[in-house]
Amino acid sequence: MSLGTMAIIIIISIYNLPGVAIKLRNREFHTDNQTNSRQNIFAKIEDMDISMKLVSANNRFAFQLFSEIQKSQSNKNIFISPSSIAIALSMTYNGAEGKTR
C-alpha cells in the first residue's frame, strides 16, 4: 500500500469520527432528572438510523469519487475534500428548481 493511499484512508477515517460521536451520544436515552417517554426514545433511534445512513452514503461517495479521480490522473498526487464536494453538491441541489432538480 502506498503512502498516498494510507494518507487518504486516514483522512477519510478522521472525517467519519463525528458519525461515531453521534452514535455514542444517541445511546444515552435518559438523564438523571427525568426518564424520556417511549416516543422520545424511538425518535432518537430513528435519528440514529438516519445519521448512520448519511455517514455510510458519505463514505461510499468519498471512496467512489477518489477512485474515479485516481483513474483519470493515475500518475499524479491527488488531494481532495470529499466533504466539501458533498456540501457543494447539496447546496446546488437545494438551490435547483423544476427540471434541473
Contacts in CASP RR format, 6 or more apart in sequence:
PFRMAT RR
TARGET T0000
AUTHOR 0000-0000-0000
METHOD contacts of the structure
MODEL  1
MSLGTMAIIIIISIYNLPGVAIKLRNREFHTDNQTNSRQNIFAKIEDMDI
SMKLVSANNRFAFQLFSEIQKSQSNKNIFISPSSIAIALSMTYNGAEGKT
R
4 77 0 8 1.000
8 66 0 8 1.000
12 59 0 8 1.000
12 62 0 8 1.000
12 63 0 8 1.000
12 82 0 8 1.000
15 58 0 8 1.000
15 62 0 8 1.000
15 82 0 8 1.000
15 83 0 8 1.000
16 55 0 8 1.000
16 58 0 8 1.000
16 59 0 8 1.000
19 51 0 8 1.000
19 52 0 8 1.000
19 55 0 8 1.000
22 48 0 8 1.000
22 51 0 8 1.000
22 55 0 8 1.000
23 48 0 8 1.000
23 51 0 8 1.000
23 52 0 8 1.000
26 44 0 8 1.000
26 45 0 8 1.000
26 47 0 8 1.000
26 48 0 8 1.000
26 51 0 8 1.000
29 36 0 8 1.000
29 40 0 8 1.000
29 41 0 8 1.000
29 44 0 8 1.000
30 36 0 8 1.000
36 44 0 8 1.000
58 82 0 8 1.000
58 83 0 8 1.000
58 86 0 8 1.000
61 82 0 8 1.000
61 86 0 8 1.000
62 82 0 8 1.000
62 83 0 8 1.000
62 86 0 8 1.000
65 80 0 8 1.000
65 82 0 8 1.000
65 85 0 8 1.000
66 78 0 8 1.000
66 80 0 8 1.000
66 82 0 8 1.000
69 78 0 8 1.000
69 80 0 8 1.000
70 78 0 8 1.000
93 101 0 8 1.000
95 101 0 8 1.000
END
